[in-house]
Amino acid sequence: VYIRGVNDEFTISIDSSGEPLYKRNIKKKVSPAPLRESIAHAMLHWANISPKDTIIDPMCGSGTFSLEAAMMQGGIPPGFFRSFAFEAWPGFSSKTFSWMRKKASEGIIPAEKGPHIFASDIDDDALKTLSENISNSFFSERIQINRYDFFSISPRRLNCSLPGIVVLNPPYGRRLGLKSETAEQFRDIGRKLMLDFKGWRLAAILPDQNTAR
Protein backbone atom coordinates (compact mmCIF):
# COMPACT_ATOMS: atom_id res chain seq x y z
CA VAL A 1 0.00 0.00 0.00
CA TYR A 2 1.40 3.39 -1.02
CA ILE A 3 0.45 6.74 0.48
CA ARG A 4 1.63 9.83 -1.40
CA GLY A 5 1.25 13.28 0.10
CA VAL A 6 1.62 16.54 -1.87
CA ASN A 7 0.51 19.90 -0.39
CA ASP A 8 -1.75 18.21 2.17
CA GLU A 9 -3.51 16.11 -0.50
CA PHE A 10 -3.05 12.37 -0.13
CA THR A 11 -3.45 9.50 -2.55
CA ILE A 12 -3.72 5.93 -1.31
CA SER A 13 -2.99 3.19 -3.84
CA ILE A 14 -2.36 -0.55 -3.90
CA ASP A 15 0.50 -1.95 -5.97
CA SER A 16 -1.08 -4.57 -8.20
CA SER A 17 1.97 -4.98 -10.47
CA GLY A 18 4.92 -5.87 -8.26
CA GLU A 19 7.88 -5.49 -10.61
CA PRO A 20 7.68 -2.24 -12.65
CA LEU A 21 5.48 -2.65 -15.71
CA TYR A 22 8.30 -1.96 -18.17
CA LYS A 23 9.84 -5.30 -17.17
CA ARG A 24 8.66 -8.09 -19.49
CA ASN A 25 10.55 -11.01 -17.89
CA ILE A 26 12.33 -11.69 -21.18
CA LYS A 27 15.77 -10.15 -20.75
CA LYS A 28 17.64 -12.39 -18.34
CA LYS A 29 20.75 -10.24 -18.84
CA VAL A 30 21.28 -6.64 -19.94
CA SER A 31 24.18 -4.69 -21.39
CA PRO A 32 25.38 -1.38 -19.89
CA ALA A 33 22.97 1.59 -20.16
CA PRO A 34 19.92 -0.52 -21.11
CA LEU A 35 16.86 1.06 -22.70
CA ARG A 36 13.55 0.67 -20.89
CA GLU A 37 11.10 -1.53 -22.75
CA SER A 38 8.26 0.98 -22.34
CA ILE A 39 10.33 3.68 -24.08
CA ALA A 40 11.17 1.32 -26.95
CA HIS A 41 7.49 0.39 -27.23
CA ALA A 42 6.43 4.05 -27.41
CA MET A 43 9.03 4.87 -30.07
CA LEU A 44 8.04 1.91 -32.25
CA HIS A 45 4.39 2.88 -31.83
CA TRP A 46 5.14 6.45 -32.95
CA ALA A 47 7.04 5.01 -35.93
CA ASN A 48 3.79 3.23 -36.87
CA ILE A 49 5.24 -0.28 -36.77
CA SER A 50 3.30 -2.98 -38.61
CA PRO A 51 3.68 -6.80 -38.76
CA LYS A 52 5.08 -6.47 -42.29
CA ASP A 53 7.80 -3.93 -41.48
CA THR A 54 11.48 -4.79 -41.60
CA ILE A 55 13.25 -3.54 -38.46
CA ILE A 56 16.98 -2.85 -38.44
CA ASP A 57 18.46 -2.43 -34.96
CA PRO A 58 22.13 -1.72 -35.77
CA MET A 59 23.32 -0.75 -32.27
CA CYS A 60 21.23 -3.35 -30.51
CA GLY A 61 23.00 -3.78 -27.16
CA SER A 62 20.97 -6.36 -25.22
CA GLY A 63 18.19 -6.04 -27.79
CA THR A 64 15.39 -4.03 -26.20
CA PHE A 65 14.22 -2.55 -29.52
CA SER A 66 14.39 -5.93 -31.27
CA LEU A 67 12.57 -7.83 -28.52
CA GLU A 68 9.85 -5.20 -28.23
CA ALA A 69 9.41 -5.07 -32.01
CA ALA A 70 9.04 -8.86 -32.10
CA MET A 71 6.31 -8.73 -29.47
CA MET A 72 4.46 -5.91 -31.22
CA GLN A 73 4.65 -7.56 -34.64
CA GLY A 74 3.63 -10.91 -33.15
CA GLY A 75 0.62 -9.53 -31.26
CA ILE A 76 2.03 -10.40 -27.83
CA PRO A 77 0.68 -8.28 -24.92
CA PRO A 78 3.51 -6.58 -22.99
CA GLY A 79 2.79 -8.54 -19.80
CA PHE A 80 2.34 -11.94 -21.43
CA PHE A 81 5.60 -13.49 -20.14
CA ARG A 82 5.60 -12.01 -16.64
CA SER A 83 3.75 -12.37 -13.35
CA PHE A 84 1.99 -9.70 -11.28
CA ALA A 85 1.57 -8.95 -7.58
CA PHE A 86 -2.22 -9.30 -7.80
CA GLU A 87 -1.78 -13.02 -8.47
CA ALA A 88 -1.08 -13.42 -4.73
CA TRP A 89 -4.19 -11.52 -3.64
CA PRO A 90 -6.92 -13.47 -1.78
CA GLY A 91 -9.53 -12.65 -4.42
CA PHE A 92 -7.39 -13.69 -7.39
CA SER A 93 -8.90 -16.33 -9.68
CA SER A 94 -6.17 -18.35 -11.37
CA LYS A 95 -8.81 -20.03 -13.56
CA THR A 96 -10.04 -16.68 -14.91
CA PHE A 97 -6.51 -15.38 -15.45
CA SER A 98 -5.50 -18.57 -17.28
CA TRP A 99 -8.52 -18.09 -19.54
CA MET A 100 -7.45 -14.48 -20.23
CA ARG A 101 -3.93 -15.62 -21.13
CA LYS A 102 -5.37 -18.29 -23.43
CA LYS A 103 -7.56 -15.71 -25.20
CA ALA A 104 -4.53 -13.42 -25.56
CA SER A 105 -2.49 -16.27 -27.05
CA GLU A 106 -5.12 -16.73 -29.76
CA GLY A 107 -4.18 -13.30 -31.10
CA ILE A 108 -0.51 -14.19 -31.61
CA ILE A 109 0.55 -13.77 -35.24
CA PRO A 110 2.65 -16.72 -36.52
CA ALA A 111 6.16 -15.85 -37.70
CA GLU A 112 6.46 -15.56 -41.47
CA LYS A 113 9.25 -17.28 -43.36
CA GLY A 114 12.53 -15.53 -42.66
CA PRO A 115 13.26 -12.88 -39.99
CA HIS A 116 11.84 -9.37 -40.16
CA ILE A 117 14.12 -7.99 -37.44
CA PHE A 118 17.88 -7.60 -37.91
CA ALA A 119 19.89 -6.87 -34.76
CA SER A 120 23.59 -6.15 -34.85
CA ASP A 121 26.37 -4.69 -32.73
CA ILE A 122 30.15 -4.66 -32.60
CA ASP A 123 30.18 -5.67 -28.93
CA ASP A 124 30.55 -9.46 -28.64
CA ASP A 125 29.27 -9.44 -25.05
CA ALA A 126 26.11 -7.59 -26.13
CA LEU A 127 25.49 -10.09 -28.92
CA LYS A 128 26.01 -12.99 -26.52
CA THR A 129 23.51 -11.40 -24.12
CA LEU A 130 20.93 -10.94 -26.89
CA SER A 131 21.43 -14.53 -28.05
CA GLU A 132 20.56 -15.71 -24.55
CA ASN A 133 17.56 -13.37 -24.40
CA ILE A 134 16.03 -14.74 -27.62
CA SER A 135 16.40 -18.43 -26.74
CA ASN A 136 12.57 -18.60 -26.78
CA SER A 137 11.53 -19.81 -30.26
CA PHE A 138 8.99 -16.98 -30.55
CA PHE A 139 11.90 -14.53 -30.70
CA SER A 140 14.55 -16.65 -32.43
CA GLU A 141 12.28 -17.11 -35.47
CA ARG A 142 11.81 -13.35 -35.80
CA ILE A 143 15.21 -11.88 -34.89
CA GLN A 144 18.45 -12.44 -36.79
CA ILE A 145 21.67 -11.46 -34.99
CA ASN A 146 24.72 -10.23 -36.91
CA ARG A 147 28.07 -8.77 -35.94
CA TYR A 148 28.17 -5.67 -38.14
CA ASP A 149 29.41 -2.18 -37.59
CA PHE A 150 26.62 0.35 -38.14
CA PHE A 151 28.52 2.02 -40.97
CA SER A 152 28.85 -1.27 -42.87
CA ILE A 153 25.13 -2.13 -42.77
CA SER A 154 22.79 -1.53 -45.70
CA PRO A 155 19.38 -2.90 -46.69
CA ARG A 156 21.04 -4.64 -49.65
CA ARG A 157 23.50 -6.46 -47.37
CA LEU A 158 20.58 -7.75 -45.29
CA ASN A 159 18.47 -8.59 -48.39
CA CYS A 160 15.77 -6.09 -47.41
CA SER A 161 13.75 -5.26 -50.51
CA LEU A 162 11.24 -2.82 -48.95
CA PRO A 163 11.86 0.18 -46.64
CA GLY A 164 11.08 -0.33 -42.97
CA ILE A 165 12.23 1.19 -39.69
CA VAL A 166 15.75 1.88 -38.40
CA VAL A 167 15.89 2.04 -34.59
CA LEU A 168 18.89 3.66 -32.92
CA ASN A 169 20.10 4.22 -29.38
CA PRO A 170 23.66 5.43 -30.09
CA PRO A 171 26.21 5.90 -27.32
CA TYR A 172 26.76 9.49 -26.22
CA GLY A 173 27.85 11.49 -23.21
CA ARG A 174 30.22 9.62 -20.89
CA ARG A 175 29.90 6.45 -22.97
CA LEU A 176 31.48 8.24 -25.93
CA GLY A 177 33.75 11.02 -24.76
CA LEU A 178 34.00 14.72 -25.55
CA LYS A 179 31.01 16.75 -26.73
CA SER A 180 32.78 17.45 -30.02
CA GLU A 181 33.24 13.71 -30.58
CA THR A 182 29.53 13.14 -29.94
CA ALA A 183 28.58 15.82 -32.49
CA GLU A 184 30.89 14.35 -35.13
CA GLN A 185 29.53 10.84 -34.56
CA PHE A 186 25.96 11.99 -35.08
CA ARG A 187 26.92 13.87 -38.24
CA ASP A 188 28.41 10.61 -39.54
CA ILE A 189 25.24 8.72 -38.56
CA GLY A 190 23.09 11.26 -40.38
CA ARG A 191 25.18 10.97 -43.55
CA LYS A 192 24.97 7.17 -43.41
CA LEU A 193 21.18 7.22 -43.03
CA MET A 194 20.74 9.69 -45.90
CA LEU A 195 22.98 7.61 -48.16
CA ASP A 196 21.73 4.07 -47.52
CA PHE A 197 18.30 4.37 -45.91
CA LYS A 198 16.31 6.79 -48.06
CA GLY A 199 12.60 6.10 -47.67
CA TRP A 200 13.01 4.39 -44.29
CA ARG A 201 11.46 5.62 -41.03
CA LEU A 202 13.75 6.40 -38.10
CA ALA A 203 13.21 6.02 -34.36
CA ALA A 204 16.25 7.31 -32.48
CA ILE A 205 17.26 8.46 -29.01
CA LEU A 206 19.33 11.63 -29.31
CA PRO A 207 21.05 13.80 -26.71
CA ASP A 208 19.49 17.15 -27.68
CA GLN A 209 17.45 19.13 -30.22
CA ASN A 210 20.49 20.27 -32.16
CA THR A 211 21.45 16.64 -32.78
CA ALA A 212 17.90 15.90 -33.94
CA ARG A 213 18.18 18.60 -36.61
C-alpha positions as CSV (number, residue, x, y, z in Angstrom):
1,V,0.0,0.0,0.0
2,Y,1.4,3.4,-1.0
3,I,0.4,6.7,0.5
4,R,1.6,9.8,-1.4
5,G,1.3,13.3,0.1
6,V,1.6,16.5,-1.9
7,N,0.5,19.9,-0.4
8,D,-1.7,18.2,2.2
9,E,-3.5,16.1,-0.5
10,F,-3.1,12.4,-0.1
11,T,-3.5,9.5,-2.6
12,I,-3.7,5.9,-1.3
13,S,-3.0,3.2,-3.8
14,I,-2.4,-0.5,-3.9
15,D,0.5,-1.9,-6.0
16,S,-1.1,-4.6,-8.2
17,S,2.0,-5.0,-10.5
18,G,4.9,-5.9,-8.3
19,E,7.9,-5.5,-10.6
20,P,7.7,-2.2,-12.6
21,L,5.5,-2.7,-15.7
22,Y,8.3,-2.0,-18.2
23,K,9.8,-5.3,-17.2
24,R,8.7,-8.1,-19.5
25,N,10.6,-11.0,-17.9
26,I,12.3,-11.7,-21.2
27,K,15.8,-10.2,-20.7
28,K,17.6,-12.4,-18.3
29,K,20.8,-10.2,-18.8
30,V,21.3,-6.6,-19.9
31,S,24.2,-4.7,-21.4
32,P,25.4,-1.4,-19.9
33,A,23.0,1.6,-20.2
34,P,19.9,-0.5,-21.1
35,L,16.9,1.1,-22.7
36,R,13.5,0.7,-20.9
37,E,11.1,-1.5,-22.7
38,S,8.3,1.0,-22.3
39,I,10.3,3.7,-24.1
40,A,11.2,1.3,-27.0
41,H,7.5,0.4,-27.2
42,A,6.4,4.0,-27.4
43,M,9.0,4.9,-30.1
44,L,8.0,1.9,-32.2
45,H,4.4,2.9,-31.8
46,W,5.1,6.5,-33.0
47,A,7.0,5.0,-35.9
48,N,3.8,3.2,-36.9
49,I,5.2,-0.3,-36.8
50,S,3.3,-3.0,-38.6
51,P,3.7,-6.8,-38.8
52,K,5.1,-6.5,-42.3
53,D,7.8,-3.9,-41.5
54,T,11.5,-4.8,-41.6
55,I,13.2,-3.5,-38.5
56,I,17.0,-2.8,-38.4
57,D,18.5,-2.4,-35.0
58,P,22.1,-1.7,-35.8
59,M,23.3,-0.8,-32.3
60,C,21.2,-3.4,-30.5
61,G,23.0,-3.8,-27.2
62,S,21.0,-6.4,-25.2
63,G,18.2,-6.0,-27.8
64,T,15.4,-4.0,-26.2
65,F,14.2,-2.6,-29.5
66,S,14.4,-5.9,-31.3
67,L,12.6,-7.8,-28.5
68,E,9.8,-5.2,-28.2
69,A,9.4,-5.1,-32.0
70,A,9.0,-8.9,-32.1
71,M,6.3,-8.7,-29.5
72,M,4.5,-5.9,-31.2
73,Q,4.7,-7.6,-34.6
74,G,3.6,-10.9,-33.2
75,G,0.6,-9.5,-31.3
76,I,2.0,-10.4,-27.8
77,P,0.7,-8.3,-24.9
78,P,3.5,-6.6,-23.0
79,G,2.8,-8.5,-19.8
80,F,2.3,-11.9,-21.4
81,F,5.6,-13.5,-20.1
82,R,5.6,-12.0,-16.6
83,S,3.7,-12.4,-13.4
84,F,2.0,-9.7,-11.3
85,A,1.6,-8.9,-7.6
86,F,-2.2,-9.3,-7.8
87,E,-1.8,-13.0,-8.5
88,A,-1.1,-13.4,-4.7
89,W,-4.2,-11.5,-3.6
90,P,-6.9,-13.5,-1.8
91,G,-9.5,-12.7,-4.4
92,F,-7.4,-13.7,-7.4
93,S,-8.9,-16.3,-9.7
94,S,-6.2,-18.3,-11.4
95,K,-8.8,-20.0,-13.6
96,T,-10.0,-16.7,-14.9
97,F,-6.5,-15.4,-15.5
98,S,-5.5,-18.6,-17.3
99,W,-8.5,-18.1,-19.5
100,M,-7.5,-14.5,-20.2
101,R,-3.9,-15.6,-21.1
102,K,-5.4,-18.3,-23.4
103,K,-7.6,-15.7,-25.2
104,A,-4.5,-13.4,-25.6
105,S,-2.5,-16.3,-27.1
106,E,-5.1,-16.7,-29.8
107,G,-4.2,-13.3,-31.1
108,I,-0.5,-14.2,-31.6
109,I,0.6,-13.8,-35.2
110,P,2.7,-16.7,-36.5
111,A,6.2,-15.8,-37.7
112,E,6.5,-15.6,-41.5
113,K,9.2,-17.3,-43.4
114,G,12.5,-15.5,-42.7
115,P,13.3,-12.9,-40.0
116,H,11.8,-9.4,-40.2
117,I,14.1,-8.0,-37.4
118,F,17.9,-7.6,-37.9
119,A,19.9,-6.9,-34.8
120,S,23.6,-6.1,-34.9
121,D,26.4,-4.7,-32.7
122,I,30.2,-4.7,-32.6
123,D,30.2,-5.7,-28.9
124,D,30.5,-9.5,-28.6
125,D,29.3,-9.4,-25.1
126,A,26.1,-7.6,-26.1
127,L,25.5,-10.1,-28.9
128,K,26.0,-13.0,-26.5
129,T,23.5,-11.4,-24.1
130,L,20.9,-10.9,-26.9
131,S,21.4,-14.5,-28.1
132,E,20.6,-15.7,-24.6
133,N,17.6,-13.4,-24.4
134,I,16.0,-14.7,-27.6
135,S,16.4,-18.4,-26.7
136,N,12.6,-18.6,-26.8
137,S,11.5,-19.8,-30.3
138,F,9.0,-17.0,-30.6
139,F,11.9,-14.5,-30.7
140,S,14.5,-16.6,-32.4
141,E,12.3,-17.1,-35.5
142,R,11.8,-13.3,-35.8
143,I,15.2,-11.9,-34.9
144,Q,18.5,-12.4,-36.8
145,I,21.7,-11.5,-35.0
146,N,24.7,-10.2,-36.9
147,R,28.1,-8.8,-35.9
148,Y,28.2,-5.7,-38.1
149,D,29.4,-2.2,-37.6
150,F,26.6,0.3,-38.1
151,F,28.5,2.0,-41.0
152,S,28.8,-1.3,-42.9
153,I,25.1,-2.1,-42.8
154,S,22.8,-1.5,-45.7
155,P,19.4,-2.9,-46.7
156,R,21.0,-4.6,-49.6
157,R,23.5,-6.5,-47.4
158,L,20.6,-7.8,-45.3
159,N,18.5,-8.6,-48.4
160,C,15.8,-6.1,-47.4
161,S,13.7,-5.3,-50.5
162,L,11.2,-2.8,-48.9
163,P,11.9,0.2,-46.6
164,G,11.1,-0.3,-43.0
165,I,12.2,1.2,-39.7
166,V,15.7,1.9,-38.4
167,V,15.9,2.0,-34.6
168,L,18.9,3.7,-32.9
169,N,20.1,4.2,-29.4
170,P,23.7,5.4,-30.1
171,P,26.2,5.9,-27.3
172,Y,26.8,9.5,-26.2
173,G,27.8,11.5,-23.2
174,R,30.2,9.6,-20.9
175,R,29.9,6.4,-23.0
176,L,31.5,8.2,-25.9
177,G,33.7,11.0,-24.8
178,L,34.0,14.7,-25.6
179,K,31.0,16.7,-26.7
180,S,32.8,17.5,-30.0
181,E,33.2,13.7,-30.6
182,T,29.5,13.1,-29.9
183,A,28.6,15.8,-32.5
184,E,30.9,14.4,-35.1
185,Q,29.5,10.8,-34.6
186,F,26.0,12.0,-35.1
187,R,26.9,13.9,-38.2
188,D,28.4,10.6,-39.5
189,I,25.2,8.7,-38.6
190,G,23.1,11.3,-40.4
191,R,25.2,11.0,-43.6
192,K,25.0,7.2,-43.4
193,L,21.2,7.2,-43.0
194,M,20.7,9.7,-45.9
195,L,23.0,7.6,-48.2
196,D,21.7,4.1,-47.5
197,F,18.3,4.4,-45.9
198,K,16.3,6.8,-48.1
199,G,12.6,6.1,-47.7
200,W,13.0,4.4,-44.3
201,R,11.5,5.6,-41.0
202,L,13.8,6.4,-38.1
203,A,13.2,6.0,-34.4
204,A,16.2,7.3,-32.5
205,I,17.3,8.5,-29.0
206,L,19.3,11.6,-29.3
207,P,21.1,13.8,-26.7
208,D,19.5,17.1,-27.7
209,Q,17.4,19.1,-30.2
210,N,20.5,20.3,-32.2
211,T,21.5,16.6,-32.8
212,A,17.9,15.9,-33.9
213,R,18.2,18.6,-36.6
